[in-house]
Amino acid sequence: MTSKTFRLFRTESSGFKLSLLSAGHFFNDLYASFLPTFIPTLISRLGLTMAQAGFFSTFLGVIHIIFQPVIGYLSDRSANPWLIIWGPILTCFGATMIPLSPTYGTALLFVGLWGLGSAMFHPQGHGGVGHVVPRNRLTVSLALFAVAGTAGVTMSPLFAVALVNTVGLKLMPVAAILPVLILGLFTWRTMPSISHESGDAMTPQKGLFSTMKSVFAVIYPIWAMSTVRDAASQGVRMFFPIRIAGEGGDISFVGTVLFLIMLGSTIAMLVIGRMADRYGKKQTLTVTMALSSLFLFAGRASGGWTAILFFVLGTAAVNATMPITAAIAQEMVPNSRGMASSIVMGLSWGMGNMLMAPFGKVGDLYGVNATLFIVALLPLLTLPLLLTRPFREAKN
């Protein structure tokens, strides 16, 4: 076998394509914690209320609700990888410009650009995994893809603080975008098409709204669980840093806590993924969601490093369910993987983020601990959904 043939074999294999998609997920989500990391600074510098701070996430949610289903539909109709190439570039630019915002309106603009880039990447990224790997490797492949993204989120707060400490705020966008541009070029050269190994058709026969309606009718309980889960996860990442800052923590300490929270999520995805394979998806979701609420309530009632430990455990548990729900959704509608992913990973994330402004208003009226009480309650609300048909019929 010649070196050229060997290279072509490697770049056309499902493992190589999964690795490339996972690398894109890592770099796209590497900027996911820039807003939570800098939110105490923005509140102080721009004089924002918690409701205004929460509206950043609400606005982010609106963008995902509007764009992710459309982009998921387009990704099902085309194997062109431009969405996974340009998404991380726009995500990086928007996120790194947020702390430079001179006004609240400008900050909203950059949050919008960040959200649009993320909305571009995730449907084709998640759906692409289902197309490039064989069916019998879908759950573990989605777990690996999710872990790559969670690893990016884990490194995100430390990366943000490191950029500020090394190149400063003004040069941060320039320094941060270089690796994303390099990855985009490499993806275009080595994977110009997301061909698929699963055997499922890629192009849907219906229009956008018909496809979305038919897919949603099948997976709506999974979407509901994902929405509540994402609201809980984002609620911790938005409001726990505000509590920490109120107790005297600086930006470096906030970044460290966010790092620990997402590090726990990365490890938990691997552990919970194995549990789902061994004990079944439904049973694993039941135990994990119940434990998440227990840990979050304990964190709210505690202080210092004990509170941090419980918030790490609670957020890790709730985030670890992401690859399980994604796998169930794709198994239910294998011919519309991009649309399914946009609903349970994008539309749900958008809806969860829309709750942050009301949660922030609760914090303004009754204190941040009142908001964290609501956040801790959320995972328990998902348990009745496990009695619905999609979860009863989920494959082990």
N, C-alpha and C positions, 0 to 999 in steps of 0.2 A: 504494500500500500504506500503510495507516494505521500509526501507531506501535504501536498495540496488536497489530495483526496481525503486524508485524515482530518484536515482542517474543515473541509466541507461537511464531513460526517459529524464532527463535533458541533458545528454551528447549526446543523439541521436537526439535531436530536432534541427530544422533548426535554431532557434534563438541562441542556444548554438554554433553551428558550425559557424554561421555568426559572433558571438562575438569572437570566436577563430581566424578566418581568419582576422578580423579587428584588433585584438591584434597583430597578426603577421605583419600586414601592418604598424601599429604604430611603432613597434620596428625596422622594416626594414628601414623605412623612418626617424627614429630618427637620423640617421647618414647622411642624405641627404645634410645637409648644412655645413658639416665639410669642404669640399673643398672651398665653397664661404667664409666661416668664416676665414680660414687660408690662402686664396689666397694672400691678401696683405703682410702677413708675408713671404710667399714663394717667392713672387716677390722681396722683399727687401733682403732676406737672400741669395737667389740663383741668383740674378741679372737677372730676367726674363723680357722679353718684354711682352706687352699685347697680342701679337700674340701667344707667347709660352704659356702664361697663358690660353688663349682661346683654345689652342690645347688640354688641359686637357679634356675639355668638348667634343671636337671633337673626341678624342680617346674614350671617354666614349660612344659617339654616335655610333661609329663603332662597339663596343662590343655589344650594344643593337641591332643594325641592323642585325648582324650576328647570335646572339644567341637567341633573343626573339622569332622569328618565329619557330625555331626548338623546343625550350622549350614549346611554346604554342601548337605545334602539339603533343608533347609527353604528355603534361598534359591532352589533350583531349582523349588520348588513355589509360590513367591509373588513377585510383582513389587513388594511393599511394601518401601520402602527403610529400614525402621526399624533394620535391622542395621548399615547403613553410617552411620546417624545416631548411634545410641547407643554403638556400638563405640568410636569415638575419644574420646567423653566419659569412658567408663570407663577407657580406656587412659591418658588424661591424669591422671585422679585417682589411679589406682594408682601410676603412675610417679613423680609429683611427691611422693607421700607416703613413698616408699621411704627417702630420706635422713633423714627425720624419725623413723624407727622407733627406739623405745627398747630393743627386744629383738629377738633373732633370729626368734622366732615372729611378732612383729608385722611384721617385714620380709617374711617369707614370705607373710603375709596380703596385703600390698600388692602384692607380686610377682604373687600369684594374681589380684588384681583387674586389674592391668595386662595379664596374659596373657589373661584372659577377654575383656577389651575388644578386644584385638587379634584373638583367635579369632573374635569376632563380626564384625569388619569384613572380613577378608581373603577368605573364601569368596564372599560376595556382591559384594565389590569386584572381584575377579578374574573371577568368573563373569559379573558385570554387563557387563564390557567386551565379552565375547563376544556378549552379547545386544544391546547398543546400537549396535554397529558392523557394517557389512557384512563378509561372510566374507573378501573380498579385502584387507581392511585389518586383519585380526586380529593378525598378528605385529607390525606396526609400532605398532598401538594398544596392545598389551600391553607393548611396549617403552617407550612413552611413559608408560603407567601405572606400570610398574616404576621408571622414572627418577624420577617424582614421589615415589614412596616412598623411593627411595634418596637423593633430595635431602633428604627429611625426616630420614633417618638421618644424613646428612652434617652437617646443621645441628644435630642433636640435642645433641652434647656441648658445642658452643659456646653453644647456647641454655640448656643446664643451667647452665653456668658463669656466663653473663650474668644469669640469674635470681637466682642466689645472690649475685652481686656488686651487683645493683641493689635487689631487694626483700627479699632474705634468704630463708633456708630456710623460715621460718614462713609467709610470705606467698606463697611460690612456687606452691602449688596454686591459690590464688585468681587470681593474675595469669595463670597458664598456661591456665586453663580457659575464659577469656572468648572467645578466638577460636574455640575448638572449639564452644562453644554457639552462636555467631553462624553458623558454617558449617552446623551442624545445622538451625537454623531456616530458613536460606536454602535448603537442600536440600529440606526438607519443603514449602516454599512453591513452589519452581520445578520439582521433580522428584518429585511424589507417587507416581509409578509408574516402575519401570525397564522400560519397554516395549522391544521389541527389533526390530532391523533385519536380523538375520542370517537369518531365515526358519526357524530351528530351534525345535522345540517346547520350552516351558519346563517343563512339569509331567511328571515321570517317572511311569510306570505301576506301578512296583514299590515295595515297602516299603523302609525305610531300609537294613536289612542286606542285602537282595537287591540293591539298587542299588549299595551300597558294594562288595559282592562282585563283581558283574559289571563294574563300572568298574575295580576294582583288578586283576582278572584280565587286563585289557587293558593297563594302564599301569604294572604293577608294576616293570619295569626303570627307567622314568622316575622313579618314586618312590624307588627305591634310589639312583639317581644324585643325586637332589635331597637325600636324607638325608645322604649322605656330604658333598656340597657344603656343606650348611647346618652340619654339624658342624665343618667346616674353617673356615668364615667366623666362626661364633660362638666357636670355640676361639681364634682370633686376637683377637677383640674382648674376650674374657674374661681371657685369660692374658697377652697382650702388655702390657696396662696394669699387671698385677702385676709383671712384669719391669721395666717402666719405673719404677714406684714403688720397687722394690727397689734401683734404681740411683740413687735420689735425686730423681726427677721428682715435682712436686707436681700437684695436681688440675688446674690450668690447663694444664700441659704435657700431662697425660694427655688432657684434652679436645681439645687441639690435634692430637695424634697421631690420635685417633679421627676427628676432622674430616677430616684428610688421607686416612686410609684410606677413608672413605666418599665423599669427593670423587673419589678415583680410581675407585671403583666406579661412580659416576654417569657419569663420562666414558666409562669402559670399556663400559657398557651400550649407549651410542650407537654406539661404534665396532664392538663385537662384533655388534650387531644388524645393521649394514650388511654386515659380513662374512658373516653367516649368510644374508642375502638374496642375496649375490653368489656365494658359494662353497658354500652348502649347510649345513644345520644340523649334520649328523653330522661333516663335516670341521672345521667351526668348533669344535664341542665337543671334538674330539680334540686340536687344537692348544692350545686355551685351557686345558684341564685339565692338560695336560703342562707348559705354561709356568707355571701356578700353583704346582705342586709345586716346580719349579726355583727360582722366586723365593722361596718360603717357606723352602726349605732354605738358600738364600743368606742370607736375613734372620736365620735362627737362628744361623748361623755368624759373623755380623757383629756390629758394635757401633755405638752412636751413631746418627748420621743415615743412615749406610749401611744399617743394619738397618731403620730406619724406612722408607727408600725401597723396599727389597725386600719388606717386609711390605705396604706400600701396593700395590705392583705385583701381588703374589701374591693378596691378598684381592680386588683389583679384578678380576683375571682370573676367579677362581672365582665371584664374585657376578654377573659379566656373563652367565653362562649361565642365569640365572633366567628371563628372558622366552623364551628358546629352548625350555627344557623345558616351560614353561607352555603355549606355543603347540602343541607336539607333543601334549601331553596333551589339550588341548581339541579339536584336530583329530581325535584318535582316538575321542573320545566326545562329539560335538557336542550331544547332547540332555541331557547331564549335566555341563554346564560348571562349575557350582558345586561338585559333588562331586569332579570331576577337579581343580579348583583347590585344594580342601581337602586332597586327598591329596598333590599334588606341591608345594604351597606351605605347607600347614599341618601335615598329618600328618608330612611329612618334616622340617619345621622343629622340630616337637615331638620327634621321635626324635633328631634331631641334638643338640638341647639336653639330652636325657636323658644323653648321653655326657659332659657337663661335670663331673658329680660324680666318675665314675671317672677322668677326665682330671685333675681336681684332686687325687685321691688319689695318682696317679702323681707329680704335682708335689710333694706333701708328702713322698713317700718318696725321690724322686730329683732333685728340683729342677724349676723351671719350664721349663728348657730341654729336659728330657725330654718334658714335655707338648707343647712346641712342635715337637719332632721328630715325634711322632705326628700332630699337626695337619698338618705339611708333607707327610706321606706320604699323607694321605687322598685328595687329588684323583687320584693315580695309580691308586687302587683302582677308580675309575669307568671306566677305559678298556675293560676287558673287557665292560662293559655295552653299549657301542656296537655290539657284534656281535649283539645280540638283535634280534628282529623289529620292535618298535616303532621303533627307531632306523634300521633298514634301510629301513623303509617311510615314514619321515618325509618330508614334502613339502619341497622346496627353496624 
